[in-house]
Amino acid sequence: MKEFLVVLTTTVPEGTDPAEVDRRRAAESVRARELAATGHLFRLWRPVGELRSIGVWRADDEADLRENVLGTLPLWPWMTAEITPLQSHPNDPGPTGPTA
């Protein structure tokens, strides 16, 4: 799978029933765990004081990411996504850092 840096911003439409928002957020948490278990969601952060998420996601290509990964998130209809394809850097120390 290829890796993508994804910035997600969620904007709940005005007038949305708070119970619907709570239901979708709870379902979003469940779906995120499922996507992590399948290797599609690798890392996820929220910048301090901001209502957006920044993550490293994995998929076969950007179309697969949009349709079959991000598109399965319960909050996806309320999200905007900035997607940047990533490739390995020759100086990347790897997932565990440099070895001694």
KESE-659722 format. One record per residue: residue in one letter; x, y, z of N, C-alpha, C in turn. Coordinates in steps of 0.05 Angstrom, whole numbers, padded with zeros to 5 digits, always signed. Layout:
# KESE-659722
aXYZXYZXYZ ...
END
This chain:
# KESE-659722
m+00017-00024+00000+00000+00000+00000+00018+00025+00000 k+00007+00046-00012+00021+00072-00013+00012+00088+00012 e+00029+00107+00020+00023+00124+00043+00015+00152+00034 f-00003+00164+00049-00013+00191+00043-00015+00207+00069 l-00006+00232+00068-00010+00251+00090-00037+00263+00084 v-00055+00261+00104-00083+00271+00100-00090+00290+00123 v-00099+00314+00115-00110+00333+00134-00140+00333+00130 l-00154+00327+00152-00183+00325+00151-00195+00347+00169 t-00213+00362+00158-00228+00383+00173-00257+00376+00171 t-00270+00374+00195-00298+00367+00196-00314+00392+00203 t-00335+00397+00187-00353+00419+00192-00381+00408+00194 v-00393+00408+00217-00420+00397+00221-00439+00418+00209 p-00457+00410+00191-00476+00429+00180-00494+00441+00202 e-00499+00467+00199-00517+00481+00218-00544+00467+00218 g-00555+00466+00242-00581+00454+00246-00581+00424+00249 t-00557+00411+00248-00556+00382+00251-00563+00375+00280 d-00580+00355+00283-00588+00346+00310-00563+00337+00325 p-00559+00347+00349-00536+00339+00365-00534+00308+00370 a-00557+00295+00371-00557+00266+00374-00545+00252+00349 e-00550+00264+00326-00538+00253+00301-00508+00257+00301 v-00499+00280+00311-00470+00286+00312-00457+00266+00331 d-00469+00261+00355-00458+00242+00374-00458+00214+00363 r-00479+00206+00348-00480+00180+00336-00457+00176+00316 r-00454+00196+00299-00433+00194+00278-00405+00194+00291 r-00401+00210+00311-00374+00211+00324-00368+00184+00337 a-00387+00172+00350-00383+00146+00362-00377+00125+00340 a-00391+00126+00318-00387+00107+00296-00360+00113+00283 e-00351+00138+00283-00325+00145+00272-00303+00132+00287 s-00305+00132+00314-00285+00120+00331-00283+00090+00325 v-00305+00077+00322-00305+00048+00316-00292+00043+00289 r-00300+00059+00269-00289+00055+00242-00259+00061+00241 a-00250+00081+00255-00221+00087+00256-00206+00063+00267 r-00216+00051+00288-00202+00027+00299-00202+00004+00278 e-00223+00001+00264-00224-00020+00243-00203-00014+00221 l-00202+00011+00213-00183+00019+00192-00154+00016+00202 a-00149+00021+00227-00122+00018+00238-00115-00012+00238 a-00135-00029+00245-00130-00058+00246-00123-00069+00219 t-00134-00057+00198-00128-00067+00171-00104-00053+00158 g-00091-00035+00173-00067-00022+00163-00073+00003+00146 h-00098+00011+00144-00104+00035+00128-00099+00061+00143 l-00103+00061+00169-00098+00084+00186-00073+00078+00202 f-00051+00092+00195-00025+00086+00208-00021+00104+00232 r-00025+00130+00230-00021+00149+00252-00042+00171+00249 l-00049+00183+00272-00069+00205+00271-00063+00224+00294 w-00062+00250+00287-00057+00271+00307-00079+00293+00305 r-00082+00307+00327-00099+00332+00326-00081+00354+00336 p-00076+00375+00319-00060+00397+00329-00073+00410+00353 v-00058+00418+00373-00068+00430+00397-00085+00454+00391 g-00109+00455+00402-00127+00477+00398-00141+00479+00371 e-00138+00458+00355-00150+00459+00328-00171+00437+00325 l-00190+00441+00307-00210+00421+00301-00205+00408+00275 r-00181+00398+00271-00174+00383+00247-00156+00360+00255 s-00154+00341+00238-00137+00318+00243-00116+00315+00221 i-00093+00307+00229-00071+00302+00210-00063+00273+00213 g-00062+00258+00191-00055+00230+00194-00040+00219+00170 v-00028+00196+00175-00016+00180+00154-00035+00157+00149 w-00044+00155+00125-00063+00135+00116-00051+00119+00094 r-00060+00094+00091-00049+00076+00070-00072+00065+00053 a-00066+00064+00027-00085+00053+00007-00070+00047-00018 d-00084+00033-00036-00071+00025-00062-00064+00050-00079 d-00082+00070-00079-00077+00094-00093-00097+00115-00082 e-00096+00140-00092-00113+00161-00081-00142+00155-00085 a-00149+00143-00108-00178+00137-00112-00187+00116-00091 d-00171+00096-00086-00178+00076-00066-00180+00089-00038 l-00161+00107-00032-00162+00122-00007-00188+00137-00004 r-00196+00152-00024-00220+00168-00022-00245+00151-00021 e-00247+00131-00038-00271+00115-00041-00274+00093-00020 n-00253+00078-00015-00256+00054+00002-00245+00057+00030 v-00231+00079+00035-00220+00083+00062-00234+00107+00075 l-00226+00131+00066-00238+00155+00078-00268+00156+00073 g-00276+00147+00050-00305+00148+00043-00322+00130+00061 t-00310+00113+00077-00325+00096+00095-00328+00108+00123 l-00316+00131+00127-00318+00144+00153-00345+00157+00156 p-00358+00153+00179-00385+00164+00183-00386+00194+00181 l-00364+00208+00187-00364+00237+00185-00355+00247+00158 w-00347+00229+00140-00337+00237+00113-00354+00257+00098 p-00381+00254+00099-00397+00274+00084-00394+00303+00095 w-00384+00306+00119-00380+00332+00131-00350+00341+00130 m-00333+00325+00117-00305+00330+00117-00295+00342+00091 t-00273+00358+00094-00256+00365+00071-00230+00351+00076 a-00216+00343+00055-00191+00329+00057-00170+00341+00039 e-00147+00345+00051-00123+00353+00035-00105+00328+00035 i-00100+00317+00012-00086+00291+00010-00059+00296-00005 t-00038+00287+00007-00011+00289-00005+00001+00261-00006 p+00007+00251-00030+00021+00225-00032+00049+00227-00020 l+00058+00206-00007+00084+00206+00005+00102+00184-00007 q+00128+00189-00006+00147+00168-00014+00169+00168+00007 s+00183+00147+00008+00205+00144+00028+00227+00165+00021 h+00239+00174+00042+00262+00192+00040+00287+00176+00046 p+00309+00181+00032+00333+00165+00037+00344+00167+00065 n+00338+00189+00079+00348+00193+00106+00328+00186+00128 d+00306+00174+00120+00286+00165+00140+00298+00145+00158 p+00297+00150+00185+00309+00131+00203+00292+00106+00207 g+00268+00105+00196+00251+00081+00198+00233+00084+00222 p+00216+00064+00226+00195+00066+00246+00205+00066+00275 t+00229+00056+00279+00239+00055+00307+00263+00073+00311 g+00269+00090+00292+00292+00108+00295+00318+00095+00288 p+00339+00111+00288+00366+00100+00281+00375+00079+00301 t+00389+00060+00290+00400+00039+00308+00429+00047+00316 a+00437+00039+00339+00464+00046+00349+00484+00025+00340 
END
